[in-house]
Amino acid sequence: MSILQISDLSLRIGPVDILHDVDLSMNHGQIVAITGESGSGKSITALSVMGLLPRGAVAEGQIMLDGADVLQTSEPDLCQMRGNTMGMVFQEPMTALNPVQTIGAQVAETILIHEDTTRAEAHARASEMLERVGLKVAPTRYPHELSGGQRQRVVIAMAIALRPKLLIADEPTTALDVTTQARILDLLQGLVREFDMGLLLITHDLAVVSDVADQIVVMQKGRVVESGQTQDLLVNMQHPYTKALFEASSHKVQLPARADAPPLLTVDQVARDYPLPRKALLGPRPNFRALDDVSFEIGHGERVGLVGESGCGKSTLTRAILGLEDVQEGRISLDGAPVFAGKQPNLAVRRKMQVVFQDPYSSFNPRHRVDRLITEPFHLLDNPPLGKARDVAIAKALQDVGLSPGDARKFIHEFSGGQRQRIAIARALIIEPELIIFDEAVSALDVSVRAQVLDLIADLCRKRPLAYLFISHDLSVVRSVTDRVMVMQAGRIVEQGKTEHVFTTPQHPYTRDLIVAAPQLPELPHALDPV
């Protein structure tokens, strides 16, 4: 029996047409995945089903959910349906949760709103639901005390507290590491089987789509360009856009050959501790060891990957390399010079390193134009270029990343996500650093945009002897853009070596677990033939 039937759904906001004649159908116990690039209409379709359209939106067509037409249902009735008949899991759990309420109270709130029950009973049921989603922490904890995967489980518990017939998951695993991602996907599949509900999964990760979905719906520019049963669609793709998406997902960049070179970055037996709260009023203050005897080298022009789960120490190591945090033990040096001189960061060394962050939009000041944004590293220089020399440096940096010198006078909101990441790379390149740290630099990008950015990085390596440390939870990306890879667990480097050797013959059990947990695209020998 059909739980959701979307027929001829069109949506307009002001003069702009957003959706065009969208059709979609799903049954109880079925997982349907909507995939496509940013702006394709995936999320607005989900919001249409929830009745959460922005003010001024005009929708036409029909959205039948459990016998009711959502588009013809009043807001009070929709409020009753949200939570009871349909639930939603959002992409970023930290922004979906209330930071000043305990996780138990937030799950109980859903029950209290929709059912006539006591607060004690609601909290008891909330605790049961948190246990059901595999969260083994006290319901009195707050969101900031949990990891990303744990917070996502809380959001899922809130969405299924009343066992809705339809669960919508909007990019639920995008920012998670591979093992946490695998656990969340297993959890969602288990809930679908247990509750016999429908799951509408919105994602741009096609490896996830091919692994868990019963049916795939491909959207482009507000239209459904192709849909079908997962296995049928994978082996018999018809639309060029679908083929392009899968081609980009399995995209392999061609890194230039690298000659042997002396070490550039040296990390020697580094340890970093953080103090923890005292367990007793007059007791000693325990420490948490975030980095434990970490040692490695990166040579001039070498491309090195760093992988590991959240909390393994990757971010702490990044801050230490950049001179943003000192370490208690060991030494970090670049070209033989220490990152820290005494207890102060060595600015002469710092100017030789730059970083590209995961979210380019939040790493820029939206009030400034691009020319000011990408010249921020000039403050590290003793004699930064001025006047004509400054303009030439800006134009060169933008052209190196495939943008136009004319983009210098635009604001960051005028660019797409991929263009913003190119601007972030331009900012990192403008002072000609010897080492760049890419911190999850492509994890939030669509597959096609990600392929373009990875090709850009490879092209930059051809133009200059660029060394970088590429940090990512996406193992397929790390495999594509690195010469050597390091695997980190609980503050230690547990395995390192040539990238292909580590991926094909992993030696450490943790490395093997990461590789097994990573979703894999199936072999598609016929799907990617030219149209």
Secondary structure, 3 states (H helix, E strand, C coil): CEEEEEEEEEEEECCEEEEEEEEEEEECCCEEEEECCCCCCHHHHHHHHHCCCCCCEEEEEEEEECCEEHHHCCHHHHHHHHHHCEEEECCCHHHHCCCCCCHHHHHHHHHHHHCCCCHHHHHHHHHHHHHHCCCCCCCCCCHHHCCHHHHHHHHHHHHHCCCCCEEEEECCCCCCCHHHHHHHHHHHHHHHHHHCCEEEEECCCHHHHHHHCCEEEEEECCEEEEEEEHHHHHHCCCCHHHHHHHHHHCCCCCCCCCCCCCEEEEEEEEEEEEECCCCCCCCCCCEEEEEEEEEEEEECCCEEEEECCCCCCHHHHHHHHCCCCCCCEEEEEECCEECEECCEECHHHHCCEEEECCCCCCCCCCCCEHHHHHCHHHHHCCCCCCHHHHHHHHHHHHHHCCCCHHHHHCEHHHCCHHHHHHHHHHHHHCCCCCEEEEECCCCCCCHHHHHHHHHHHHHHHHHCCCEEEEECCCHHHHHHHCCEEEEEECCEEEEEEEHHHHHHCCCCHHHHHHHHHCCCCCCCCCCCCCC
